[in-house]
Every structure is written in C-alpha cells, then in structure tokens.
Amino acid sequence: MSKKKNIICPICGSSNVAKYIFGLVGYDDELQEQLDKNEIVLGGCCIEPDSPAYHCNECEEDFGTYKY
C-alpha cells in the first residue's frame, strides 16, 4: 500500500486514522500487519453510496465518503 496521507479526523482532530478497504481482499502477512497497526479497516463486500472512507482510532468515528 502506498504511503499514508496525513488525514485528520474532522471530529477530534487526531491523525490516528485508518483507511477503509472494501471488497474481497487477499489475506496475507502484509494485510494482517496493517490491521494490527490500525492502518486499515475492512469494510466488507458491499459498497454503499455513503460508505465511509476513514475511521478515527481515537474517537471511533467514521468519516469521508469512499471513492470507488
């Protein structure tokens, strides 16, 4: 995965933010490492028009709109 942009939570101002990943993912050690580091969140297989793009690891809020 490419280097993480400095995304800021609009609710609490934290930069401790994970990116949502949707669809069927290939599970491997790199994916597990990203999950363990709270860099990504698995969003499931169904992408809705209002699916979130990011999850704040501090205040637990989802925000943004996933672009597909």
All heavy atoms as a GROMACS GRO file, in nm:
protein
  530
    1MET      N    1   0.085  -0.118   0.000
    1MET     CA    2   0.000   0.000   0.000
    1MET      C    3   0.089   0.124   0.000
    1MET      O    4   0.195   0.125   0.059
    1MET     CB    5  -0.090  -0.002   0.125
    1MET     CG    6  -0.183   0.117   0.134
    1MET     SD    7  -0.305   0.101   0.264
    1MET     CE    8  -0.422  -0.004   0.181
    2SER      N    9   0.044   0.226  -0.068
    2SER     CA   10   0.122   0.349  -0.078
    2SER      C   11   0.129   0.420   0.056
    2SER      O   12   0.051   0.393   0.148
    2SER     CB   13   0.063   0.441  -0.184
    2SER     OG   14  -0.067   0.480  -0.147
    3LYS      N   15   0.223   0.514   0.066
    3LYS     CA   16   0.241   0.588   0.190
    3LYS      C   17   0.114   0.662   0.228
    3LYS      O   18   0.049   0.723   0.145
    3LYS     CB   19   0.357   0.687   0.173
    3LYS     CG   20   0.397   0.750   0.304
    3LYS     CD   21   0.526   0.827   0.289
    3LYS     CE   22   0.562   0.885   0.424
    3LYS     NZ   23   0.694   0.942   0.422
    4LYS      N   24   0.079   0.655   0.356
    4LYS     CA   25  -0.045   0.712   0.407
    4LYS      C   26  -0.040   0.865   0.404
    4LYS      O   27   0.055   0.925   0.451
    4LYS     CB   28  -0.066   0.661   0.549
    4LYS     CG   29  -0.196   0.699   0.612
    4LYS     CD   30  -0.214   0.621   0.740
    4LYS     CE   31  -0.237   0.712   0.855
    4LYS     NZ   32  -0.258   0.643   0.980
    5LYS      N   33  -0.146   0.924   0.348
    5LYS     CA   34  -0.158   1.070   0.353
    5LYS      C   35  -0.191   1.110   0.496
    5LYS      O   36  -0.247   1.033   0.572
    5LYS     CB   37  -0.270   1.117   0.260
    5LYS     CG   38  -0.242   1.095   0.114
    5LYS     CD   39  -0.359   1.145   0.031
    5LYS     CE   40  -0.336   1.121  -0.115
    5LYS     NZ   41  -0.451   1.164  -0.195
    6ASN      N   42  -0.159   1.232   0.531
    6ASN     CA   43  -0.188   1.281   0.665
    6ASN      C   44  -0.334   1.324   0.674
    6ASN      O   45  -0.366   1.441   0.656
    6ASN     CB   46  -0.093   1.396   0.701
    6ASN     CG   47  -0.099   1.428   0.848
    6ASN    OD1   48  -0.147   1.348   0.927
    6ASN    ND2   49  -0.050   1.543   0.885
    7ILE      N   50  -0.422   1.228   0.698
    7ILE     CA   51  -0.565   1.252   0.711
    7ILE      C   52  -0.595   1.290   0.855
    7ILE      O   53  -0.546   1.226   0.948
    7ILE     CB   54  -0.646   1.127   0.671
    7ILE    CG1   55  -0.609   1.080   0.531
    7ILE    CG2   56  -0.795   1.152   0.685
    7ILE    CD1   57  -0.642   1.178   0.420
    8ILE      N   58  -0.674   1.393   0.873
    8ILE     CA   59  -0.711   1.441   1.007
    8ILE      C   60  -0.860   1.416   1.030
    8ILE      O   61  -0.943   1.448   0.945
    8ILE     CB   62  -0.682   1.592   1.021
    8ILE    CG1   63  -0.535   1.624   0.990
    8ILE    CG2   64  -0.721   1.643   1.159
    8ILE    CD1   65  -0.436   1.561   1.085
    9CYS      N   66  -0.893   1.363   1.146
    9CYS     CA   67  -1.032   1.340   1.182
    9CYS      C   68  -1.102   1.475   1.200
    9CYS      O   69  -1.055   1.559   1.278
    9CYS     CB   70  -1.041   1.260   1.312
    9CYS     SG   71  -1.210   1.240   1.374
   10PRO      N   72  -1.214   1.496   1.131
   10PRO     CA   73  -1.286   1.623   1.145
   10PRO      C   74  -1.360   1.636   1.278
   10PRO      O   75  -1.402   1.746   1.314
   10PRO     CB   76  -1.384   1.621   1.028
   10PRO     CG   77  -1.408   1.477   1.001
   10PRO     CD   78  -1.277   1.408   1.034
   11ILE      N   79  -1.372   1.527   1.352
   11ILE     CA   80  -1.444   1.529   1.479
   11ILE      C   81  -1.351   1.567   1.594
   11ILE      O   82  -1.379   1.660   1.670
   11ILE     CB   83  -1.510   1.391   1.509
   11ILE    CG1   84  -1.593   1.341   1.392
   11ILE    CG2   85  -1.590   1.396   1.639
   11ILE    CD1   86  -1.706   1.431   1.349
   12CYS      N   87  -1.237   1.497   1.606
   12CYS     CA   88  -1.148   1.520   1.721
   12CYS      C   89  -1.012   1.579   1.685
   12CYS      O   90  -0.936   1.616   1.773
   12CYS     CB   91  -1.129   1.390   1.800
   12CYS     SG   92  -1.025   1.267   1.718
   13GLY      N   93  -0.980   1.585   1.555
   13GLY     CA   94  -0.853   1.642   1.512
   13GLY      C   95  -0.735   1.548   1.516
   13GLY      O   96  -0.622   1.588   1.488
   14SER      N   97  -0.758   1.422   1.545
   14SER     CA   98  -0.650   1.324   1.552
   14SER      C   99  -0.602   1.285   1.412
   14SER      O  100  -0.681   1.281   1.317
   14SER     CB  101  -0.698   1.198   1.626
   14SER     OG  102  -0.600   1.096   1.621
   15SER      N  103  -0.475   1.252   1.401
   15SER     CA  104  -0.422   1.198   1.276
   15SER      C  105  -0.406   1.046   1.284
   15SER      O  106  -0.354   0.984   1.192
   15SER     CB  107  -0.288   1.264   1.241
   15SER     OG  108  -0.193   1.236   1.341
   16ASN      N  109  -0.453   0.986   1.392
   16ASN     CA  110  -0.451   0.841   1.409
   16ASN      C  111  -0.574   0.783   1.339
   16ASN      O  112  -0.675   0.752   1.403
   16ASN     CB  113  -0.449   0.806   1.558
   16ASN     CG  114  -0.436   0.657   1.583
   16ASN    OD1  115  -0.422   0.578   1.490
   16ASN    ND2  116  -0.443   0.619   1.709
   17VAL      N  117  -0.565   0.774   1.206
   17VAL     CA  118  -0.680   0.742   1.122
   17VAL      C  119  -0.648   0.619   1.037
   17VAL      O  120  -0.538   0.605   0.985
   17VAL     CB  121  -0.713   0.863   1.032
   17VAL    CG1  122  -0.816   0.829   0.928
   17VAL    CG2  123  -0.759   0.981   1.117
   18ALA      N  124  -0.748   0.532   1.022
   18ALA     CA  125  -0.736   0.413   0.937
   18ALA      C  126  -0.820   0.432   0.811
   18ALA      O  127  -0.924   0.497   0.814
   18ALA     CB  128  -0.785   0.289   1.012
   19LYS      N  129  -0.774   0.375   0.702
   19LYS     CA  130  -0.844   0.381   0.575
   19LYS      C  131  -0.932   0.257   0.560
   19LYS      O  132  -0.888   0.146   0.590
   19LYS     CB  133  -0.742   0.387   0.461
   19LYS     CG  134  -0.804   0.394   0.324
   19LYS     CD  135  -0.695   0.401   0.219
   19LYS     CE  136  -0.758   0.405   0.081
   19LYS     NZ  137  -0.658   0.412  -0.024
   20TYR      N  138  -1.054   0.276   0.514
   20TYR     CA  139  -1.142   0.163   0.486
   20TYR      C  140  -1.101   0.096   0.355
   20TYR      O  141  -1.068   0.162   0.258
   20TYR     CB  142  -1.288   0.209   0.473
   20TYR     CG  143  -1.365   0.198   0.602
   20TYR    CD1  144  -1.375   0.305   0.688
   20TYR    CD2  145  -1.426   0.078   0.639
   20TYR    CE1  146  -1.445   0.296   0.806
   20TYR    CE2  147  -1.496   0.067   0.757
   20TYR     CZ  148  -1.506   0.176   0.841
   20TYR     OH  149  -1.574   0.166   0.959
   21ILE      N  150  -1.107  -0.038   0.356
   21ILE     CA  151  -1.085  -0.120   0.237
   21ILE      C  152  -1.211  -0.204   0.218
   21ILE      O  153  -1.256  -0.271   0.310
   21ILE     CB  154  -0.963  -0.213   0.255
   21ILE    CG1  155  -0.837  -0.134   0.288
   21ILE    CG2  156  -0.944  -0.300   0.131
   21ILE    CD1  157  -0.788  -0.042   0.180
   22PHE      N  158  -1.268  -0.197   0.099
   22PHE     CA  159  -1.389  -0.274   0.069
   22PHE      C  160  -1.360  -0.380  -0.036
   22PHE      O  161  -1.265  -0.370  -0.112
   22PHE     CB  162  -1.499  -0.180   0.016
   22PHE     CG  163  -1.555  -0.089   0.123
   22PHE    CD1  164  -1.500   0.036   0.144
   22PHE    CD2  165  -1.663  -0.130   0.199
   22PHE    CE1  166  -1.552   0.120   0.242
   22PHE    CE2  167  -1.714  -0.047   0.296
   22PHE     CZ  168  -1.659   0.078   0.318
   23GLY      N  169  -1.447  -0.480  -0.040
   23GLY     CA  170  -1.436  -0.586  -0.139
   23GLY      C  171  -1.366  -0.708  -0.083
   23GLY      O  172  -1.330  -0.714   0.034
   24LEU      N  173  -1.347  -0.804  -0.169
   24LEU     CA  174  -1.279  -0.927  -0.131
   24LEU      C  175  -1.129  -0.902  -0.135
   24LEU      O  176  -1.074  -0.870  -0.240
   24LEU     CB  177  -1.317  -1.039  -0.228
   24LEU     CG  178  -1.263  -1.177  -0.198
   24LEU    CD1  179  -1.313  -1.226  -0.062
   24LEU    CD2  180  -1.307  -1.274  -0.307
   25VAL      N  181  -1.064  -0.911  -0.021
   25VAL     CA  182  -0.921  -0.882  -0.013
   25VAL      C  183  -0.841  -1.011  -0.008
   25VAL      O  184  -0.889  -1.113   0.041
   25VAL     CB  185  -0.887  -0.794   0.111
   25VAL    CG1  186  -0.953  -0.659   0.100
   25VAL    CG2  187  -0.928  -0.863   0.240
   26GLY      N  188  -0.720  -1.005  -0.057
   26GLY     CA  189  -0.629  -1.118  -0.048
   26GLY      C  190  -0.559  -1.113   0.088
   26GLY      O  191  -0.482  -1.022   0.115
   27TYR      N  192  -0.591  -1.207   0.174
   27TYR     CA  193  -0.534  -1.208   0.308
   27TYR      C  194  -0.391  -1.259   0.303
   27TYR      O  195  -0.363  -1.366   0.251
   27TYR     CB  196  -0.618  -1.295   0.401
   27TYR     CG  197  -0.574  -1.287   0.543
   27TYR    CD1  198  -0.616  -1.183   0.625
   27TYR    CD2  199  -0.486  -1.380   0.595
   27TYR    CE1  200  -0.573  -1.174   0.756
   27TYR    CE2  201  -0.443  -1.372   0.726
   27TYR     CZ  202  -0.487  -1.268   0.806
   27TYR     OH  203  -0.443  -1.259   0.935
   28ASP      N  204  -0.299  -1.178   0.358
   28ASP     CA  205  -0.159  -1.218   0.367
   28ASP      C  206  -0.097  -1.150   0.489
   28ASP      O  207  -0.165  -1.081   0.565
   28ASP     CB  208  -0.083  -1.185   0.239
   28ASP     CG  209  -0.084  -1.037   0.203
   28ASP    OD1  210  -0.123  -0.952   0.287
   28ASP    OD2  211  -0.044  -1.005   0.090
   29ASP      N  212   0.032  -1.170   0.509
   29ASP     CA  213   0.100  -1.114   0.626
   29ASP      C  214   0.100  -0.962   0.625
   29ASP      O  215   0.087  -0.899   0.730
   29ASP     CB  216   0.244  -1.165   0.634
   29ASP     CG  217   0.252  -1.312   0.669
   29ASP    OD1  218   0.155  -1.366   0.727
   29ASP    OD2  219   0.356  -1.375   0.639
   30GLU      N  220   0.112  -0.901   0.507
   30GLU     CA  221   0.110  -0.755   0.497
   30GLU      C  222  -0.025  -0.698   0.539
   30GLU      O  223  -0.031  -0.600   0.613
   30GLU     CB  224   0.141  -0.710   0.354
   30GLU     CG  225   0.145  -0.560   0.340
   30GLU     CD  226   0.173  -0.514   0.197
   30GLU    OE1  227   0.201  -0.598   0.110
   30GLU    OE2  228   0.167  -0.393   0.175
   31LEU      N  229  -0.134  -0.762   0.496
   31LEU     CA  230  -0.267  -0.718   0.536
   31LEU      C  231  -0.283  -0.731   0.688
   31LEU      O  232  -0.333  -0.639   0.753
   31LEU     CB  233  -0.374  -0.800   0.465
   31LEU     CG  234  -0.518  -0.766   0.504
   31LEU    CD1  235  -0.557  -0.628   0.453
   31LEU    CD2  236  -0.613  -0.872   0.449
   32GLN      N  237  -0.240  -0.841   0.745
   32GLN     CA  238  -0.251  -0.861   0.888
   32GLN      C  239  -0.171  -0.755   0.965
   32GLN      O  240  -0.217  -0.703   1.066
   32GLN     CB  241  -0.205  -1.001   0.930
   32GLN     CG  242  -0.226  -1.029   1.078
   32GLN     CD  243  -0.373  -1.022   1.117
   32GLN    OE1  244  -0.456  -1.089   1.060
   32GLN    NE2  245  -0.405  -0.939   1.216
   33GLU      N  246  -0.054  -0.721   0.915
   33GLU     CA  247   0.029  -0.618   0.979
   33GLU      C  248  -0.043  -0.482   0.976
   33GLU      O  249  -0.044  -0.411   1.076
   33GLU     CB  250   0.163  -0.607   0.907
   33GLU     CG  251   0.257  -0.508   0.972
   33GLU     CD  252   0.393  -0.504   0.904
   33GLU    OE1  253   0.436  -0.607   0.847
   33GLU    OE2  254   0.456  -0.398   0.908
   34GLN      N  255  -0.105  -0.449   0.863
   34GLN     CA  256  -0.178  -0.322   0.853
   34GLN      C  257  -0.299  -0.321   0.946
   34GLN      O  258  -0.329  -0.218   1.007
   34GLN     CB  259  -0.221  -0.297   0.708
   34GLN     CG  260  -0.106  -0.267   0.617
   34GLN     CD  261  -0.147  -0.262   0.472
   34GLN    OE1  262  -0.237  -0.332   0.429
   34GLN    NE2  263  -0.079  -0.177   0.396
   35LEU      N  264  -0.366  -0.434   0.959
   35LEU     CA  265  -0.479  -0.444   1.053
   35LEU      C  266  -0.430  -0.429   1.197
   35LEU      O  267  -0.491  -0.358   1.276
   35LEU     CB  268  -0.550  -0.578   1.035
   35LEU     CG  269  -0.633  -0.595   0.908
   35LEU    CD1  270  -0.670  -0.741   0.887
   35LEU    CD2  271  -0.757  -0.508   0.913
   36ASP      N  272  -0.319  -0.496   1.230
   36ASP     CA  273  -0.264  -0.489   1.365
   36ASP      C  274  -0.220  -0.348   1.403
   36ASP      O  275  -0.230  -0.308   1.518
   36ASP     CB  276  -0.145  -0.584   1.380
   36ASP     CG  277  -0.185  -0.731   1.374
   36ASP    OD1  278  -0.306  -0.762   1.389
   36ASP    OD2  279  -0.095  -0.816   1.353
   37LYS      N  280  -0.172  -0.272   1.304
   37LYS     CA  281  -0.127  -0.135   1.328
   37LYS      C  282  -0.241  -0.033   1.319
   37LYS      O  283  -0.217   0.087   1.328
   37LYS     CB  284  -0.019  -0.096   1.226
   37LYS     CG  285   0.111  -0.169   1.245
   37LYS     CD  286   0.210  -0.124   1.140
   37LYS     CE  287   0.345  -0.188   1.155
   37LYS     NZ  288   0.439  -0.143   1.049
   38ASN      N  289  -0.364  -0.081   1.298
   38ASN     CA  290  -0.481   0.006   1.283
   38ASN      C  291  -0.464   0.105   1.168
   38ASN      O  292  -0.511   0.218   1.176
   38ASN     CB  293  -0.514   0.079   1.413
   38ASN     CG  294  -0.559  -0.015   1.521
   38ASN    OD1  295  -0.633  -0.110   1.495
   38ASN    ND2  296  -0.514   0.009   1.643
   39GLU      N  297  -0.399   0.061   1.060
   39GLU     CA  298  -0.383   0.145   0.941
   39GLU      C  299  -0.499   0.130   0.846
   39GLU      O  300  -0.527   0.220   0.767
   39GLU     CB  301  -0.253   0.109   0.869
   39GLU     CG  302  -0.129   0.141   0.947
   39GLU     CD  303  -0.002   0.095   0.878
   39GLU    OE1  304  -0.010   0.019   0.779
   39GLU    OE2  305   0.106   0.135   0.924
   40ILE      N  306  -0.565   0.013   0.848
   40ILE     CA  307  -0.680  -0.012   0.763
   40ILE      C  308  -0.791  -0.077   0.843
   40ILE      O  309  -0.769  -0.135   0.950
   40ILE     CB  310  -0.644  -0.102   0.642
   40ILE    CG1  311  -0.595  -0.239   0.688
   40ILE    CG2  312  -0.545  -0.034   0.550
   40ILE    CD1  313  -0.579  -0.339   0.575
   41VAL      N  314  -0.914  -0.066   0.789
   41VAL     CA  315  -1.033  -0.130   0.845
   41VAL      C  316  -1.100  -0.202   0.729
   41VAL      O  317  -1.116  -0.144   0.621
   41VAL     CB  318  -1.130  -0.026   0.905
   41VAL    CG1  319  -1.256  -0.092   0.955
   41VAL    CG2  320  -1.063   0.054   1.015
   42LEU      N  321  -1.141  -0.324   0.750
   42LEU     CA  322  -1.211  -0.398   0.646
   42LEU      C  323  -1.358  -0.359   0.650
   42LEU      O  324  -1.423  -0.371   0.754
   42LEU     CB  325  -1.194  -0.548   0.664
   42LEU     CG  326  -1.050  -0.599   0.659
   42LEU    CD1  327  -1.047  -0.750   0.680
   42LEU    CD2  328  -0.985  -0.562   0.528
   43GLY      N  329  -1.410  -0.312   0.538
   43GLY     CA  330  -1.546  -0.260   0.532
   43GLY      C  331  -1.648  -0.358   0.479
   43GLY      O  332  -1.766  -0.326   0.474
   44GLY      N  333  -1.606  -0.476   0.440
   44GLY     CA  334  -1.700  -0.574   0.387
   44GLY      C  335  -1.704  -0.570   0.236
   44GLY      O  336  -1.629  -0.499   0.170
   45CYS      N  337  -1.796  -0.645   0.179
   45CYS     CA  338  -1.803  -0.660   0.034
   45CYS      C  339  -1.894  -0.558  -0.033
   45CYS      O  340  -1.879  -0.528  -0.150
   45CYS     CB  341  -1.852  -0.800  -0.002
   45CYS     SG  342  -1.732  -0.927   0.040
   46CYS      N  343  -1.993  -0.508   0.038
   46CYS     CA  344  -2.091  -0.416  -0.022
   46CYS      C  345  -2.050  -0.271   0.001
   46CYS      O  346  -2.032  -0.228   0.114
   46CYS     CB  347  -2.229  -0.439   0.038
   46CYS     SG  348  -2.292  -0.604   0.005
   47ILE      N  349  -2.037  -0.198  -0.110
   47ILE     CA  350  -2.004  -0.056  -0.102
   47ILE      C  351  -2.131   0.022  -0.132
   47ILE      O  352  -2.190   0.009  -0.239
   47ILE     CB  353  -1.895  -0.019  -0.205
   47ILE    CG1  354  -1.771  -0.106  -0.185
   47ILE    CG2  355  -1.860   0.129  -0.193
   47ILE    CD1  356  -1.670  -0.092  -0.296
   48GLU      N  357  -2.173   0.100  -0.036
   48GLU     CA  358  -2.291   0.184  -0.050
   48GLU      C  359  -2.249   0.325  -0.089
   48GLU      O  360  -2.133   0.362  -0.068
   48GLU     CB  361  -2.368   0.188   0.083
   48GLU     CG  362  -2.414   0.052   0.133
   48GLU     CD  363  -2.519  -0.013   0.044
   48GLU    OE1  364  -2.596   0.059  -0.021
   48GLU    OE2  365  -2.522  -0.138   0.038
   49PRO      N  366  -2.339   0.406  -0.144
   49PRO     CA  367  -2.303   0.544  -0.180
   49PRO      C  368  -2.251   0.627  -0.063
   49PRO      O  369  -2.174   0.720  -0.084
   49PRO     CB  370  -2.433   0.602  -0.234
   49PRO     CG  371  -2.512   0.484  -0.280
   49PRO     CD  372  -2.474   0.371  -0.186
   50ASP      N  373  -2.292   0.592   0.058
   50ASP     CA  374  -2.247   0.667   0.176
   50ASP      C  375  -2.147   0.590   0.262
   50ASP      O  376  -2.128   0.621   0.379
   50ASP     CB  377  -2.367   0.710   0.260
   50ASP     CG  378  -2.448   0.592   0.312
   50ASP    OD1  379  -2.426   0.479   0.265
   50ASP    OD2  380  -2.534   0.613   0.400
   51SER      N  381  -2.079   0.491   0.203
   51SER     CA  382  -1.978   0.415   0.278
   51SER      C  383  -1.864   0.507   0.320
   51SER      O  384  -1.819   0.590   0.240
   51SER     CB  385  -1.923   0.301   0.193
   51SER     OG  386  -2.021   0.203   0.169
   52PRO      N  387  -1.817   0.493   0.444
   52PRO     CA  388  -1.710   0.582   0.492
   52PRO      C  389  -1.575   0.549   0.428
   52PRO      O  390  -1.550   0.436   0.386
   52PRO     CB  391  -1.706   0.554   0.642
   52PRO     CG  392  -1.755   0.414   0.655
   52PRO     CD  393  -1.857   0.396   0.546
   53ALA      N  394  -1.490   0.649   0.422
   53ALA     CA  395  -1.355   0.631   0.368
   53ALA      C  396  -1.253   0.608   0.478
   53ALA      O  397  -1.153   0.541   0.457
   53ALA     CB  398  -1.315   0.753   0.285
   54TYR      N  399  -1.280   0.665   0.596
   54TYR     CA  400  -1.182   0.661   0.705
   54TYR      C  401  -1.249   0.631   0.839
   54TYR      O  402  -1.368   0.658   0.859
   54TYR     CB  403  -1.108   0.795   0.716
   54TYR     CG  404  -1.038   0.832   0.589
   54TYR    CD1  405  -1.092   0.925   0.501
   54TYR    CD2  406  -0.917   0.772   0.553
   54TYR    CE1  407  -1.030   0.958   0.382
   54TYR    CE2  408  -0.853   0.805   0.435
   54TYR     CZ  409  -0.909   0.898   0.351
   54TYR     OH  410  -0.847   0.929   0.232
   55HIS      N  411  -1.168   0.582   0.931
   55HIS     CA  412  -1.211   0.554   1.068
   55HIS      C  413  -1.109   0.613   1.164
   55HIS      O  414  -0.988   0.586   1.151
   55HIS     CB  415  -1.222   0.403   1.092
   55HIS     CG  416  -1.253   0.366   1.232
   55HIS    ND1  417  -1.380   0.374   1.283
   55HIS    CD2  418  -1.173   0.326   1.333
   55HIS    CE1  419  -1.377   0.338   1.411
   55HIS    NE2  420  -1.253   0.308   1.443
   56CYS      N  421  -1.154   0.694   1.258
   56CYS     CA  422  -1.064   0.752   1.358
   56CYS      C  423  -1.041   0.650   1.469
   56CYS      O  424  -1.137   0.602   1.530
   56CYS     CB  425  -1.123   0.881   1.415
   56CYS     SG  426  -1.016   0.955   1.540
   57ASN      N  427  -0.917   0.618   1.494
   57ASN     CA  428  -0.882   0.523   1.600
   57ASN      C  429  -0.892   0.586   1.739
   57ASN      O  430  -0.889   0.514   1.839
   57ASN     CB  431  -0.742   0.468   1.577
   57ASN     CG  432  -0.734   0.383   1.453
   57ASN    OD1  433  -0.821   0.302   1.425
   57ASN    ND2  434  -0.630   0.404   1.374
   58GLU      N  435  -0.902   0.716   1.748
   58GLU     CA  436  -0.912   0.785   1.877
   58GLU      C  437  -1.057   0.798   1.923
   58GLU      O  438  -1.093   0.754   2.030
   58GLU     CB  439  -0.847   0.923   1.870
   58GLU     CG  440  -0.698   0.920   1.841
   58GLU     CD  441  -0.616   0.850   1.948
   58GLU    OE1  442  -0.650   0.862   2.068
   58GLU    OE2  443  -0.518   0.783   1.913
   59CYS      N  444  -1.142   0.862   1.840
   59CYS     CA  445  -1.281   0.887   1.881
   59CYS      C  446  -1.378   0.783   1.825
   59CYS      O  447  -1.498   0.789   1.854
   59CYS     CB  448  -1.325   1.028   1.845
   59CYS     SG  449  -1.348   1.060   1.668
   60GLU      N  450  -1.326   0.689   1.742
   60GLU     CA  451  -1.405   0.579   1.686
   60GLU      C  452  -1.511   0.624   1.584
   60GLU      O  453  -1.601   0.547   1.552
   60GLU     CB  454  -1.472   0.497   1.798
   60GLU     CG  455  -1.376   0.436   1.896
   60GLU     CD  456  -1.286   0.329   1.833
   60GLU    OE1  457  -1.336   0.248   1.755
   60GLU    OE2  458  -1.166   0.328   1.864
   61GLU      N  459  -1.501   0.744   1.532
   61GLU     CA  460  -1.596   0.792   1.432
   61GLU      C  461  -1.549   0.757   1.291
   61GLU      O  462  -1.430   0.756   1.263
   61GLU     CB  463  -1.613   0.944   1.442
   61GLU     CG  464  -1.685   0.989   1.567
   61GLU     CD  465  -1.832   0.950   1.569
   61GLU    OE1  466  -1.897   0.947   1.462
   61GLU    OE2  467  -1.882   0.922   1.679
   62ASP      N  468  -1.645   0.729   1.204
   62ASP     CA  469  -1.619   0.710   1.062
   62ASP      C  470  -1.647   0.841   0.991
   62ASP      O  471  -1.738   0.914   1.030
   62ASP     CB  472  -1.710   0.601   1.005
   62ASP     CG  473  -1.681   0.464   1.063
   62ASP    OD1  474  -1.565   0.440   1.102
   62ASP    OD2  475  -1.773   0.382   1.069
   63PHE      N  476  -1.572   0.870   0.885
   63PHE     CA  477  -1.594   0.994   0.812
   63PHE      C  478  -1.546   0.982   0.669
   63PHE      O  479  -1.480   0.886   0.632
   63PHE     CB  480  -1.526   1.112   0.884
   63PHE     CG  481  -1.377   1.102   0.895
   63PHE    CD1  482  -1.295   1.162   0.800
   63PHE    CD2  483  -1.317   1.034   1.000
   63PHE    CE1  484  -1.157   1.154   0.811
   63PHE    CE2  485  -1.179   1.025   1.011
   63PHE     CZ  486  -1.098   1.086   0.915
   64GLY      N  487  -1.579   1.083   0.590
   64GLY     CA  488  -1.545   1.083   0.449
   64GLY      C  489  -1.636   0.991   0.372
   64GLY      O  490  -1.717   0.918   0.430
   65THR      N  491  -1.628   0.996   0.242
   65THR     CA  492  -1.706   0.909   0.156
   65THR      C  493  -1.611   0.830   0.068
   65THR      O  494  -1.526   0.888   0.001
   65THR     CB  495  -1.802   0.991   0.068
   65THR    OG1  496  -1.887   1.069   0.153
   65THR    CG2  497  -1.890   0.901  -0.017
   66TYR      N  498  -1.626   0.699   0.071
   66TYR     CA  499  -1.540   0.610  -0.006
   66TYR      C  500  -1.558   0.637  -0.154
   66TYR      O  501  -1.670   0.643  -0.205
   66TYR     CB  502  -1.575   0.465   0.027
   66TYR     CG  503  -1.482   0.365  -0.036
   66TYR    CD1  504  -1.359   0.338   0.022
   66TYR    CD2  505  -1.516   0.297  -0.152
   66TYR    CE1  506  -1.272   0.246  -0.035
   66TYR    CE2  507  -1.431   0.205  -0.209
   66TYR     CZ  508  -1.309   0.181  -0.151
   66TYR     OH  509  -1.224   0.090  -0.208
   67LYS      N  510  -1.448   0.655  -0.224
   67LYS     CA  511  -1.449   0.677  -0.369
   67LYS      C  512  -1.417   0.546  -0.439
   67LYS      O  513  -1.314   0.487  -0.415
   67LYS     CB  514  -1.345   0.782  -0.408
   67LYS     CG  515  -1.358   0.914  -0.335
   67LYS     CD  516  -1.453   1.005  -0.406
   67LYS     CE  517  -1.445   1.144  -0.351
   67LYS     NZ  518  -1.546   1.179  -0.257
   68TYR      N  519  -1.505   0.501  -0.523
   68TYR     CA  520  -1.483   0.376  -0.596
   68TYR      C  521  -1.496   0.396  -0.744
   68TYR      O  522  -1.533   0.493  -0.795
   68TYR     CB  523  -1.573   0.264  -0.549
   68TYR     CG  524  -1.719   0.295  -0.549
   68TYR    CD1  525  -1.796   0.264  -0.659
   68TYR    CD2  526  -1.780   0.356  -0.439
   68TYR    CE1  527  -1.932   0.292  -0.658
   68TYR    CE2  528  -1.914   0.383  -0.439
   68TYR     CZ  529  -1.991   0.350  -0.549
   68TYR     OH  530  -2.124   0.377  -0.548
   0.00000   0.00000   0.00000
